[in-house]
Amino acid sequence: MPPGLRTLTAPQRELADFLRVDEELLAFAAEASPPLEKAIDDPAGLASWVATLPETEKDRLLLRVAQGDGATVRLELLRRFRDETAPAAACPPRRAVRELLDGAARWHAERKRREAAERAEEQARRERDEALTRERRLDELSRDEEAAWTRVDAMIATRTPDGYDTAVTLLTDLRALAERANQPKEFTRRCTALRQAHARKTTLIARMNRAKL
């Protein structure tokens, strides 16, 4: 298990996407991946290691530096130094393909569970906010209920779709206000009278029917 699977670089993630590596499978596999330790070179150790290189190899490397390949030579030397002097890392136990697939399935189920819980929590929050907003609107409406009924008449008188929509919205709030005040019969009486007075306005009546008014 190579180190650093929990912190993939951008190119590594692009490679995983290109190879279509399952996200949950990679995440479960990374559980046993040790962290990628930052290389810290010891100058004295590096000098001692360079001193052990064969003279012919040193000459070849110096020639490459002189020919303008110094940056590449430096990277190659540091990589070799780290590979040859790094302490042996503990090797995590190997796992069968079945274990990886089962673990990835558990990751997938857990992710779906979390997403469902988050959606439910967000839906509950929206419903609470909507209920609170509606209660505030009804409180404001209750301060002058007659003015609201007058506005319903005014919106109907516009004979426009927007006016009808506003009137139906107001009527819906007035119904909720009547139910909250335990006076549904009074609302039913006034709403029935309104429907009779405007029975020929089929567009308005259709909107009221959809709102079950």
Helices and strands as residue ranges (DSSP letters): H 10-18, H 23-30, H 43-51, H 55-64, I 65-69, H 70-85, H 97-142, H 145-157, H 161-180, H 184-197, H 202-210
